[in-house]
Amino acid sequence: MLTLNLSCPASTVTFPQSGHQHPINASSSLLNPNLLNRIQIQRTLHTSFPLLHKPTSPKLEASTKVSSFSRIYGHPIGISSKPISQVQDWGSKISQLNKTCGFPSGFSSKPRFQIPKAASEANPERGESEAAVSKPKATTAQLALIFGLWYFQNIVFNIYNKKILNIFPFPWLLASFQLFAGSVWMLALWSLKLQPCPKISKPFIVALLGPALFHTIGHISACVSFSKVAVSFTHVIKSSEPVFSVVFSSFVGDSYPLQVWLSILPIVLGCSLAAITEVSFNFQGLWGALISNVGFVLRNIYSKRSLQNFKEVDGLNLYGWITILSLLYLFPVAIFVEGSQWVQGYHRAIATVGKPSTFYIWVLLSGVFYHLYNQSSYQALDEISPLTFSVGNTMKRVVVIVSTVLVFRNPVRPLNALGSALAIFGTFLYSQATASKKQKGGEKKN
């Protein structure tokens, strides 16, 4: 008879053994999964109790497989010459032993929810293949959600931003409030630990001063343009941003192939045609959109040069700190430029709307959705390639232009529509050309 003694109350189990008696005394420390792993147990048992017989029949061969299985999982059952039908009896006795020692299932004290993880670790190839199959579906759904939110939030911002500027034509104050709403939003995310807060240092703040300044210029200029002309016209002019990007980047030493320079020609032609045929044309609106392009292009160029040592900061946190610094830049200037007119303008706006709550809701929506659509764009940029982002950004302008034209019923002439389409198509060609340039540059580096 084979005797197994464990340090549990009434935990002696006797197994029949043909012709041999091997008493086995296993201490509780040997079977404690918190002290020794399964491999150590297996090696200890193999060293202490070597096999005495080799199976010579199919029945003994099957029994040996059961014994091997038992040793792998930390159960020193030993060798048995009994037929396979008795394995169930052994299993019931082992189950009774587990219950006596306090383990719900086997000798392992790990919770059951770790079983799938252990299975994937036991078969890494299968785990990787399953992850590879399931990950694209999750990524596609996630990107669809991000793009959908990005477009929706941008449309809502542009609509309510224009509604406010129609009754309260003070873009400096409105732009300051939008930066204030974004700053409060980011501080709430950091305080609630919904977004990890980056480590703040003096070099990091100094490196952000330049990009934040250019971001302020780009934001306020766009808001001024929105207050003077139709939203669709501002977005058509802002689609000429690649032209300024190529020109300014060339000044700082970057080189572009011929197809990139050719792609900006339809942008210039389309924007010129749209400006000439625009019903609500205004020089202040035109210059505001152009200066906005300059500000954002210089922000991007300066960010690449000044923030090279802070690549551990993700895009959302970077944009959050740029927003806070931009608010500190903009609000004092806003008070100086138009602060004396805010009170009278507020009373006129309330009289036009009728209800103060309506005005407050519009202002709040413009501020919240301004930050949200920028946050979604940064999240999209973290998840996709620059080419896909550029194409998505181009399509975003199309969606915003069409939506604002339908909402505000702006008259659109055929030549104006042709110029807008030509400018947007040029932006698409530019994104394709620059993506090819980056891909070739990466291949050369490799």
RABELKA-V677890 format. One record per residue. RES is the residue in one small letter. BURIAL is + if it has 24 or more other ideal C-beta (glycine too) atoms within 12 Angstrom, else -. Layout:
BEGIN
res->RES burial->BURIAL
res->RES burial->BURIAL
END
This chain:
BEGIN
res->m burial->-
res->l burial->+
res->t burial->-
res->l burial->+
res->n burial->-
res->l burial->+
res->s burial->-
res->c burial->-
res->p burial->-
res->a burial->-
res->s burial->+
res->t burial->-
res->v burial->+
res->t burial->-
res->f burial->+
res->p burial->+
res->q burial->+
res->s burial->-
res->g burial->-
res->h burial->-
res->q burial->-
res->h burial->+
res->p burial->-
res->i burial->+
res->n burial->-
res->a burial->+
res->s burial->-
res->s burial->-
res->s burial->-
res->l burial->+
res->l burial->+
res->n burial->+
res->p burial->-
res->n burial->-
res->l burial->-
res->l burial->-
res->n burial->-
res->r burial->+
res->i burial->-
res->q burial->-
res->i burial->+
res->q burial->+
res->r burial->-
res->t burial->-
res->l burial->+
res->h burial->-
res->t burial->-
res->s burial->-
res->f burial->+
res->p burial->-
res->l burial->-
res->l burial->-
res->h burial->-
res->k burial->-
res->p burial->+
res->t burial->-
res->s burial->-
res->p burial->-
res->k burial->-
res->l burial->-
res->e burial->-
res->a burial->-
res->s burial->+
res->t burial->+
res->k burial->-
res->v burial->+
res->s burial->+
res->s burial->-
res->f burial->-
res->s burial->+
res->r burial->+
res->i burial->-
res->y burial->+
res->g burial->+
res->h burial->+
res->p burial->+
res->i burial->+
res->g burial->+
res->i burial->+
res->s burial->+
res->s burial->+
res->k burial->+
res->p burial->-
res->i burial->-
res->s burial->-
res->q burial->-
res->v burial->+
res->q burial->-
res->d burial->-
res->w burial->+
res->g burial->-
res->s burial->-
res->k burial->+
res->i burial->+
res->s burial->-
res->q burial->-
res->l burial->+
res->n burial->+
res->k burial->-
res->t burial->-
res->c burial->+
res->g burial->-
res->f burial->+
res->p burial->-
res->s burial->-
res->g burial->+
res->f burial->+
res->s burial->+
res->s burial->-
res->k burial->-
res->p burial->-
res->r burial->-
res->f burial->-
res->q burial->-
res->i burial->-
res->p burial->-
res->k burial->-
res->a burial->-
res->a burial->-
res->s burial->-
res->e burial->-
res->a burial->-
res->n burial->-
res->p burial->-
res->e burial->-
res->r burial->-
res->g burial->-
res->e burial->-
res->s burial->-
res->e burial->-
res->a burial->-
res->a burial->-
res->v burial->-
res->s burial->-
res->k burial->-
res->p burial->-
res->k burial->-
res->a burial->-
res->t burial->-
res->t burial->-
res->a burial->-
res->q burial->-
res->l burial->+
res->a burial->-
res->l burial->-
res->i burial->+
res->f burial->+
res->g burial->-
res->l burial->+
res->w burial->+
res->y burial->+
res->f burial->-
res->q burial->+
res->n burial->+
res->i burial->+
res->v burial->+
res->f burial->+
res->n burial->+
res->i burial->+
res->y burial->+
res->n burial->+
res->k burial->+
res->k burial->+
res->i burial->+
res->l burial->+
res->n burial->+
res->i burial->+
res->f burial->+
res->p burial->+
res->f burial->+
res->p burial->+
res->w burial->+
res->l burial->+
res->l burial->+
res->a burial->+
res->s burial->+
res->f burial->+
res->q burial->+
res->l burial->+
res->f burial->+
res->a burial->+
res->g burial->+
res->s burial->+
res->v burial->-
res->w burial->+
res->m burial->+
res->l burial->-
res->a burial->-
res->l burial->+
res->w burial->-
res->s burial->-
res->l burial->-
res->k burial->-
res->l burial->-
res->q burial->+
res->p burial->-
res->c burial->-
res->p burial->+
res->k burial->-
res->i burial->-
res->s burial->-
res->k burial->-
res->p burial->-
res->f burial->+
res->i burial->-
res->v burial->-
res->a burial->+
res->l burial->+
res->l burial->+
res->g burial->+
res->p burial->+
res->a burial->+
res->l burial->+
res->f burial->+
res->h burial->+
res->t burial->+
res->i burial->+
res->g burial->+
res->h burial->+
res->i burial->+
res->s burial->+
res->a burial->+
res->c burial->+
res->v burial->+
res->s burial->+
res->f burial->+
res->s burial->+
res->k burial->+
res->v burial->+
res->a burial->+
res->v burial->+
res->s burial->+
res->f burial->+
res->t burial->+
res->h burial->+
res->v burial->+
res->i burial->+
res->k burial->+
res->s burial->+
res->s burial->+
res->e burial->+
res->p burial->+
res->v burial->+
res->f burial->+
res->s burial->+
res->v burial->+
res->v burial->+
res->f burial->+
res->s burial->+
res->s burial->-
res->f burial->-
res->v burial->-
res->g burial->-
res->d burial->-
res->s burial->-
res->y burial->+
res->p burial->-
res->l burial->-
res->q burial->-
res->v burial->+
res->w burial->+
res->l burial->-
res->s burial->+
res->i burial->+
res->l burial->+
res->p burial->+
res->i burial->+
res->v burial->+
res->l burial->+
res->g burial->+
res->c burial->+
res->s burial->+
res->l burial->+
res->a burial->+
res->a burial->+
res->i burial->-
res->t burial->+
res->e burial->+
res->v burial->-
res->s burial->+
res->f burial->+
res->n burial->-
res->f burial->-
res->q burial->-
res->g burial->+
res->l burial->+
res->w burial->-
res->g burial->+
res->a burial->+
res->l burial->+
res->i burial->+
res->s burial->+
res->n burial->+
res->v burial->+
res->g burial->+
res->f burial->+
res->v burial->+
res->l burial->+
res->r burial->+
res->n burial->+
res->i burial->+
res->y burial->+
res->s burial->+
res->k burial->+
res->r burial->-
res->s burial->+
res->l burial->+
res->q burial->-
res->n burial->-
res->f burial->+
res->k burial->-
res->e burial->-
res->v burial->+
res->d burial->-
res->g burial->+
res->l burial->+
res->n burial->+
res->l burial->+
res->y burial->+
res->g burial->+
res->w burial->+
res->i burial->+
res->t burial->+
res->i burial->+
res->l burial->+
res->s burial->+
res->l burial->+
res->l burial->+
res->y burial->+
res->l burial->+
res->f burial->+
res->p burial->-
res->v burial->-
res->a burial->+
res->i burial->-
res->f burial->-
res->v burial->-
res->e burial->+
res->g burial->-
res->s burial->-
res->q burial->-
res->w burial->-
res->v burial->-
res->q burial->-
res->g burial->+
res->y burial->+
res->h burial->-
res->r burial->-
res->a burial->+
res->i burial->-
res->a burial->-
res->t burial->-
res->v burial->-
res->g burial->-
res->k burial->-
res->p burial->-
res->s burial->-
res->t burial->-
res->f burial->+
res->y burial->-
res->i burial->-
res->w burial->+
res->v burial->+
res->l burial->+
res->l burial->+
res->s burial->+
res->g burial->+
res->v burial->+
res->f burial->+
res->y burial->+
res->h burial->+
res->l burial->+
res->y burial->+
res->n burial->+
res->q burial->+
res->s burial->+
res->s burial->+
res->y burial->+
res->q burial->+
res->a burial->+
res->l burial->+
res->d burial->-
res->e burial->+
res->i burial->+
res->s burial->-
res->p burial->-
res->l burial->-
res->t burial->-
res->f burial->+
res->s burial->+
res->v burial->+
res->g burial->+
res->n burial->+
res->t burial->+
res->m burial->+
res->k burial->+
res->r burial->+
res->v burial->+
res->v burial->+
res->v burial->+
res->i burial->+
res->v burial->+
res->s burial->+
res->t burial->+
res->v burial->+
res->l burial->-
res->v burial->-
res->f burial->+
res->r burial->-
res->n burial->+
res->p burial->-
res->v burial->+
res->r burial->-
res->p burial->-
res->l burial->-
res->n burial->+
res->a burial->+
res->l burial->-
res->g burial->+
res->s burial->+
res->a burial->+
res->l burial->+
res->a burial->+
res->i burial->+
res->f burial->+
res->g burial->+
res->t burial->+
res->f burial->+
res->l burial->+
res->y burial->+
res->s burial->+
res->q burial->+
res->a burial->+
res->t burial->+
res->a burial->+
res->s burial->-
res->k burial->+
res->k burial->-
res->q burial->-
res->k burial->-
res->g burial->-
res->g burial->-
res->e burial->-
res->k burial->-
res->k burial->-
res->n burial->-
END
